Amino acid sequence: MGPSHLPSPTQRGRRLVGGIRRWLAAATGALVLTGGLVAVSPQASAAGLTQVTGFGTNPGNLSMYTYKPDALPTGAPLVVALHGCTQSANDYYANSGWPKFADRYGFALVLPQTSSANNSNSCFNWFESGDITRGQGEALSIKQMVDKAVTQYGSDTQRVYITGLSAGGGMTADMLAAYPDVFAGGAVDSGLPARCATALTAAYGCMYSPPDKTPAQWGDLVRSAAPAGTTNWPRVAIWQGTADTTVVPANATELRDQWTNVWGIGQTPTRTESLSGGTTLSVYDDASGRPAVAVYSISGMAHGLAVDPGSGAEQCGNAGTYYLDTICSSYHTARFWGLDGGGQDPGTGALPAPTALTVTGTTDTTASLSWNAVPGAASYTVHRGGTKVGTTTSTAYTDSGLATGTTYAYTVAAVDPEGAAGTVSAAVTATTTGYTPTCHTASNYSHTTAGRAYQSGGHTYANGSGQSMGLWNTFTVHTLKQTAPGYYVLADAGCSA
């Protein structure tokens, strides 16, 4: 897991710092360089993975690998998965269990890969300011991979998620802080709080004895990394073994404090639950009653990723060095994010997923769906955005009461005569017609940072209409009315939306 040397502008610098790190390892006898993670060739390739090139300027010097299930529809979710030190995209693909759920629930995978050219132990540089800051280094390379995948697969930009193990977990937290507008959720597996360290000298302390900051102090680190004015935050799952001596369990506590504070909720769980593998789940709901933060504490588990080999609905992955046979973290993370179509257990019923789910029509306020019949099905449940919205005995359904000009994602599951739902279908998206105007009152500065206006020569202009709004500052306030996607007009005299 552990941090590696600081990236240097020259190979000479890299060799010097690498020598210091090797001396540290010899002097301490600790596995600070790799965190004990299994060493595999970082350049290995695997059937099912495709390398993608030309995904951007790639300032972090990373490689991009992807996995796309067969017949993946446009509008499906996207999951980014970051490997640990000395590992590779191939290794994580083969052992983490994520491909199983990409196939089952219908989403694409992006597996970034670093190398010894960046870090002597092929760790993501979760502790290096130049690699975790928005618009810089490895962080920007990962963001560019997301943009490439969205374009290539037509992924739903509102359902992009990121997860990672160990050093990849630390980088996951950093990405959630730097790009909360990109990721709807994240999962930090045996990782560290966002921006716990911004230089190598502080990285070891974070791993073995993280700073005991207040929730507000941890939250401020996220808020300072995110775009100014951010109000929507990703939902975060935290996985930690109680016997981890490489990234000590205190990191999970600090992660919980950090993200509950960002969400503006307390550190007392809304509820707790016992899961398999000696796992205790603590859930922290937001103001609307939806889980915002979840902590999965696995009794007796050391440093690694929780897997549970087998063919069962809740099983996944392959056990091995630092892939630890306890519970399938990928399955529970996918459900926490709602990728299963609404939190239903796909293993309660034996019926297969309905096929050929299709949008047959839309209006300003409705979306109509159809699908192929499943033999043995007594009914079907329809889910919109992960929430159950209806039940029908036919193979067609019309969802109503929708907002105009809005895109919605749907999945369907067959229900047997005993009431057990089977496997969830792949998702499809439907966009209603029309457009609902919206009104926004804010300072000229806030309008520009929110993307409703732009500044030129110290003056502010409305996006689309180009209307002059006066000086670009925090004191001049205007109301803008959005009349079409990306088109705003001044509405200081009154906004009818």
C-alpha positions in Angstrom: 0.0 0.0 0.0 2.5 2.4 1.2 3.6 5.7 -0.4 6.5 5.6 -2.7 9.0 8.3 -3.7 8.0 11.7 -4.8 7.9 12.0 -8.6 11.0 13.8 -9.8 11.4 15.8 -13.0 14.5 13.7 -13.8 15.4 10.0 -13.7 18.4 11.0 -11.5 16.0 12.5 -9.0 13.9 9.4 -9.1 16.9 7.1 -8.4 18.0 9.3 -5.5 14.6 9.2 -3.8 14.1 5.5 -4.6 17.4 4.8 -2.9 16.3 6.7 0.2 13.1 4.6 0.3 15.0 1.3 0.0 17.2 2.4 2.9 14.1 3.2 4.9 12.6 -0.3 4.2 15.9 -2.0 5.2 16.2 0.2 8.3 12.7 -0.4 9.6 12.0 -3.9 8.3 8.5 -2.7 7.5 6.5 -3.2 4.4 6.1 0.5 3.9 7.0 0.4 0.2 4.3 -2.2 -0.9 2.1 -2.6 2.1 2.6 -6.3 1.5 0.5 -6.3 -1.6 1.1 -9.1 -4.1 3.7 -8.2 -6.6 2.6 -8.8 -10.2 3.7 -7.3 -13.5 2.1 -3.9 -13.8 2.2 -4.2 -17.5 0.3 -7.5 -17.7 -2.8 -7.7 -19.9 -5.9 -9.9 -19.6 -8.7 -11.2 -21.8 -11.6 -8.9 -21.4 -9.6 -5.8 -20.7 -8.9 -3.4 -23.5 -6.2 -0.8 -23.4 -7.4 2.7 -24.5 -5.0 5.3 -25.7 -5.4 8.9 -26.7 -7.6 9.8 -23.8 -6.2 13.2 -23.2 -3.0 15.0 -22.3 -2.4 12.5 -19.5 -0.2 14.6 -17.3 0.0 11.8 -14.7 1.5 9.4 -17.2 -1.1 6.6 -16.5 -2.4 3.8 -18.6 -6.1 3.3 -19.3 -7.8 -0.1 -19.4 -11.5 -0.7 -19.8 -14.1 -3.5 -19.6 -17.4 -3.3 -21.4 -20.1 -6.0 -20.9 -21.7 -7.3 -24.1 -24.7 -5.3 -25.3 -24.2 -2.5 -22.8 -26.8 0.2 -23.5 -26.0 3.9 -23.6 -26.8 5.7 -20.4 -25.3 2.9 -18.2 -23.3 3.7 -15.1 -19.5 3.8 -15.1 -17.2 2.5 -12.3 -13.5 3.5 -12.0 -11.4 0.9 -10.0 -7.9 1.8 -8.8 -5.4 -1.0 -7.9 -3.0 -1.1 -5.0 0.8 -0.8 -4.9 2.8 -3.3 -7.1 -0.5 -4.3 -8.6 -1.9 -3.7 -12.1 -5.2 -3.2 -13.8 -5.1 -6.8 -14.9 -4.6 -8.0 -11.3 -7.4 -5.9 -9.9 -9.7 -7.0 -12.8 -9.0 -10.7 -12.2 -9.4 -10.7 -8.4 -11.6 -7.9 -7.2 -14.9 -9.2 -8.4 -16.0 -6.0 -10.2 -16.4 -7.7 -13.7 -19.1 -10.0 -12.3 -21.2 -7.1 -11.2 -20.5 -5.1 -14.4 -22.0 -8.0 -16.3 -24.9 -8.5 -13.8 -26.0 -4.9 -13.3 -24.8 -3.4 -16.6 -22.0 -0.9 -16.3 -18.6 -0.2 -17.8 -15.4 -0.4 -15.9 -12.3 1.8 -16.2 -9.1 0.5 -14.6 -6.3 3.1 -14.5 -2.8 1.8 -14.1 0.3 3.5 -12.9 3.9 2.2 -13.2 7.3 2.3 -11.8 8.0 5.3 -14.0 5.7 7.3 -11.7 6.4 5.5 -8.4 9.0 2.9 -7.7 6.4 0.5 -6.4 3.7 1.3 -8.9 1.5 3.1 -6.3 -0.9 5.9 -7.1 0.7 9.0 -5.5 -2.2 9.7 -3.1 0.2 11.7 -0.9 1.7 14.0 -3.6 0.0 17.5 -3.9 0.9 17.6 -7.7 -1.0 14.4 -8.3 -4.1 14.8 -6.2 -5.1 18.4 -7.0 -7.9 19.1 -9.4 -6.6 19.7 -12.9 -3.1 18.3 -12.2 -1.1 15.1 -12.5 -2.6 11.7 -11.9 -5.9 13.2 -10.8 -6.4 14.9 -14.1 -5.3 11.8 -16.0 -8.1 9.8 -14.2 -10.6 12.5 -14.9 -9.6 12.4 -18.6 -10.2 8.6 -18.6 -13.7 9.2 -17.3 -14.4 11.7 -20.1 -13.1 9.3 -22.7 -15.2 6.4 -21.4 -18.3 8.6 -21.2 -17.8 9.5 -24.9 -16.9 6.0 -26.0 -19.7 4.1 -24.1 -22.3 6.8 -23.7 -22.1 6.4 -20.0 -24.5 8.3 -17.7 -22.5 11.3 -16.3 -24.8 11.3 -13.2 -23.8 7.8 -12.3 -20.0 7.7 -12.3 -18.3 6.0 -9.3 -14.8 5.4 -8.1 -13.3 2.8 -5.8 -9.8 1.7 -4.9 -7.6 -0.5 -2.6 -4.9 0.8 -0.3 -2.9 3.4 -2.2 -5.8 3.3 -4.7 -8.1 3.9 -1.8 -6.2 6.9 -0.8 -6.3 8.2 -4.3 -10.1 7.5 -4.4 -10.7 9.8 -1.4 -8.6 12.4 -3.1 -10.5 12.1 -6.3 -13.8 12.4 -4.5 -12.6 15.6 -2.9 -11.1 17.1 -6.1 -14.0 16.1 -8.4 -17.3 15.9 -6.5 -19.0 17.1 -9.6 -17.8 14.0 -11.5 -18.4 11.2 -9.1 -21.8 10.3 -7.6 -20.1 7.9 -5.1 -16.9 6.3 -4.0 -15.6 3.4 -2.0 -12.3 3.6 0.0 -11.0 0.1 0.7 -8.2 0.0 3.4 -7.4 3.5 2.4 -6.9 7.0 3.9 -8.8 10.3 4.3 -8.7 12.8 1.5 -5.6 15.0 1.6 -4.3 13.4 4.8 -0.9 13.9 3.3 0.4 16.2 0.5 4.0 15.2 0.8 6.0 12.0 1.5 7.1 13.1 4.9 3.5 13.1 6.2 2.4 9.9 4.4 3.9 7.4 6.9 2.2 9.2 9.8 -1.2 8.9 8.0 -0.8 5.2 7.5 0.3 4.2 11.0 -1.0 7.0 13.2 -3.4 9.4 11.3 -3.8 12.9 12.6 -6.7 13.2 15.1 -8.4 16.1 13.5 -11.9 17.3 14.2 -14.7 16.3 11.7 -14.8 20.0 10.7 -11.0 20.1 10.0 -11.2 16.9 7.9 -14.2 18.3 6.1 -12.4 21.5 5.4 -9.7 19.6 3.5 -12.4 18.3 1.2 -14.1 21.6 0.8 -10.9 23.4 0.0 -10.0 20.8 -2.7 -13.4 20.9 -4.4 -14.7 23.7 -6.7 -15.9 26.7 -4.8 -19.6 26.6 -4.0 -19.9 22.8 -4.2 -23.1 21.7 -2.5 -23.6 18.2 -3.9 -21.3 15.5 -2.5 -20.6 11.9 -3.4 -21.9 9.0 -1.3 -19.0 7.3 0.3 -18.5 3.6 1.5 -15.5 2.9 3.8 -14.1 -0.6 4.1 -11.6 -1.4 6.9 -10.2 -4.5 8.6 -9.8 -4.3 12.4 -6.5 -6.2 12.2 -4.9 -4.0 9.6 -1.4 -2.9 10.7 -0.4 -1.3 7.3 -3.3 1.3 7.2 -4.5 1.2 10.8 -8.2 1.2 11.5 -8.1 4.8 12.9 -8.1 5.8 9.2 -11.7 4.5 8.8 -12.8 6.6 11.8 -11.1 9.7 10.3 -12.7 9.0 6.9 -16.1 8.7 8.5 -15.6 12.0 10.4 -14.5 13.7 7.1 -17.3 12.6 4.9 -20.1 12.9 7.5 -19.0 16.5 8.1 -18.9 17.2 4.4 -22.5 16.0 4.3 -23.4 18.1 7.3 -24.5 15.1 9.4 -23.4 13.7 12.8 -21.0 10.9 13.6 -23.6 8.7 15.3 -24.8 6.0 12.9 -28.5 6.0 11.9 -28.4 2.3 12.1 -26.0 -0.7 12.3 -26.3 -4.1 10.8 -24.4 -7.4 11.0 -23.3 -8.9 7.7 -21.4 -12.0 6.7 -17.6 -12.4 7.2 -17.7 -10.8 10.7 -18.6 -7.5 9.1 -20.4 -4.7 10.9 -22.1 -2.1 8.8 -22.8 1.4 10.2 -24.9 3.7 8.0 -25.2 7.5 8.3 -28.2 8.9 6.5 -28.5 12.3 5.0 -31.3 14.8 5.8 -33.6 13.0 3.3 -33.1 9.6 4.9 -30.8 8.2 2.2 -27.5 6.6 3.1 -24.7 9.2 2.6 -21.8 7.4 4.3 -21.4 3.7 5.2 -18.6 2.1 7.2 -18.0 -1.6 6.8 -15.7 -2.9 9.6 -14.5 -6.5 9.2 -13.5 -8.2 12.4 -10.0 -9.7 12.3 -9.3 -8.8 8.7 -5.7 -7.6 7.9 -4.7 -5.2 5.1 -6.3 -5.9 1.7 -9.5 -6.1 -0.3 -12.5 -8.1 1.1 -13.6 -10.8 -1.3 -15.7 -14.0 -1.1 -14.9 -16.5 -3.8 -17.9 -18.5 -5.1 -20.7 -18.5 -7.6 -23.4 -17.2 -5.2 -25.2 -14.0 -5.8 -23.4 -12.2 -3.0 -20.0 -13.8 -3.7 -17.1 -12.5 -5.8 -13.4 -12.4 -6.4 -10.4 -14.7 -5.9 -8.7 -15.1 -2.5 -4.9 -14.7 -2.4 -2.3 -12.5 -0.9 -4.1 -9.3 0.1 -7.3 -10.4 -1.5 -8.9 -11.7 1.8 -11.7 -14.2 2.0 -14.2 -12.5 4.2 -17.1 -10.8 2.4 -17.6 -9.6 -1.2 -17.0 -5.8 -0.8 -17.7 -5.2 -4.5 -21.2 -6.6 -4.2 -22.1 -4.5 -1.2 -20.5 -1.4 -2.6 -22.5 -1.8 -5.9 -25.7 -2.1 -3.8 -24.7 0.9 -1.7 -24.4 3.0 -4.9 -27.7 1.6 -6.2 -26.2 -0.1 -9.2 -28.4 -3.1 -8.6 -31.5 -1.2 -9.5 -32.8 -0.3 -6.0 -31.1 -2.3 -3.3 -33.1 -5.4 -4.0 -31.3 -8.7 -3.5 -30.7 -10.3 -6.9 -30.3 -13.7 -5.2 -33.7 -13.9 -3.5 -35.3 -15.3 -6.7 -34.1 -17.6 -9.4 -35.6 -15.7 -12.4 -33.2 -14.3 -14.9 -33.1 -10.6 -15.9 -35.6 -9.4 -18.4 -34.1 -8.8 -21.8 -34.6 -6.2 -24.5 -35.6 -3.4 -22.1 -36.5 -0.6 -24.4 -37.9 3.0 -24.2 -40.9 3.0 -26.5 -41.8 6.6 -26.2 -41.6 9.8 -24.1 -43.7 12.9 -23.6 -43.0 16.0 -21.5 -43.9 14.1 -18.3 -43.9 10.4 -19.1 -41.6 7.6 -20.3 -42.9 4.3 -21.7 -41.0 1.0 -21.5 -41.3 -2.5 -22.8 -39.3 -5.7 -22.4 -39.4 -9.4 -23.2 -41.4 -11.7 -21.0 -39.6 -14.0 -18.5 -41.0 -17.5 -18.2 -42.3 -18.1 -14.7 -42.7 -14.4 -13.8 -45.9 -13.4 -12.0 -45.1 -9.7 -12.2 -42.3 -7.2 -12.8 -40.9 -4.4 -10.7 -39.7 -1.2 -12.4 -37.0 1.0 -10.9 -36.2 4.6 -11.8 -32.7 5.9 -10.7 -32.4 3.0 -8.3 -35.8 3.5 -6.7 -38.8 1.3 -7.2 -41.6 3.2 -9.0 -44.1 0.5 -10.0 -45.2 -3.1 -10.4 -46.9 -4.5 -13.4 -48.1 -7.9 -14.6 -47.5 -7.0 -18.2 -44.3 -6.5 -20.1 -44.9 -2.7 -20.6 -45.0 0.2 -18.2 -45.5 4.0 -18.4 -43.9 6.1 -15.7 -45.6 9.5 -15.2 -45.2 12.7 -13.3 -41.7 13.3 -14.6 -39.9 16.6 -15.1 -39.6 18.0 -18.6 -36.3 17.8 -20.5 -34.9 15.4 -17.9 -33.0 12.1 -18.4 -34.0 9.1 -16.2 -32.5 5.6 -15.9 -34.7 2.5 -15.7 -34.2 -1.2 -14.8 -36.7 -4.0 -14.5 -36.7 -7.3 -12.5 -39.0 -10.3 -12.8 -40.9 -11.5 -9.7 -41.8 -15.1 -9.1 -45.2 -16.3 -7.7 -43.7 -16.3 -4.2 -42.8 -12.6 -4.5 -39.0 -13.0 -4.9 -37.4 -10.7 -7.4 -34.8 -12.1 -9.7 -31.8 -10.5 -11.4 -32.1 -6.9 -12.4 -31.9 -6.0 -16.1 -29.4 -3.8 -17.7 -30.3 -0.1 -17.5 -31.8 2.1 -20.2 -32.3 5.8 -20.2 -35.2 7.9 -21.2 -35.3 11.7 -21.7 -38.6 13.5 -21.5 -39.4 16.2 -24.0 -39.7 19.9 -23.3 -37.6 22.1 -21.0 -38.4 23.4 -17.6 -37.0 26.9 -17.0 -35.1 27.6 -13.8 -34.2 30.7 -11.9 -30.8 31.4 -10.2 -30.0 34.5 -8.0 -26.4 34.9 -7.1 -23.4 37.1 -7.3 -21.6 37.5 -10.6 -18.7 35.5 -9.2 -21.0 32.6 -8.2 -22.8 32.6 -11.5 -19.5 32.1 -13.3 -18.2 29.4 -11.0 -21.5 27.6 -11.4 -21.2 27.7 -15.2 -24.1 30.1 -15.8 -22.0 33.0 -16.9 -18.4 33.8 -18.0 -16.1 36.7 -17.4 -14.0 38.7 -19.8 -11.9 41.7 -19.1 -13.3 42.0 -15.6 -16.9 42.0 -16.7 -19.5 39.2 -16.5 -21.7 37.9 -19.4 -24.6 35.4 -19.3 -23.9 32.1 -21.0 -25.9 31.7 -24.2 -27.5 35.2 -24.5 -24.2 37.0 -23.8 -26.1 39.7 -21.9 -23.8 42.0 -19.9 -24.1 41.6 -16.1 -21.6 44.2 -14.9 -18.4 43.8 -13.0 -17.1 40.3 -12.1 -17.1 40.3 -8.3 -18.9 39.0 -5.3 -20.9 42.2 -4.7 -22.9 42.5 -7.9 -26.0 40.3 -7.7 -28.3 39.3 -10.6 -31.1 36.8 -11.3 -30.6 34.6 -14.4 -33.3 32.5 -16.0 -32.2 29.3 -17.8 -34.6 29.0 -20.8 -32.7 26.1 -22.6 -29.7 23.9 -21.8 -26.7 26.3 -21.5 -28.8 29.4 -22.3 -29.4 32.1 -19.6 -31.1 35.5 -19.7 -31.2 38.3 -17.2 -34.4 38.2 -15.1 -33.9 40.8 -12.4 -37.4 42.3 -13.0 -38.9 38.9 -12.1 -38.4 35.3 -12.9 -41.5 33.3 -13.8 -40.0 29.8 -13.6 
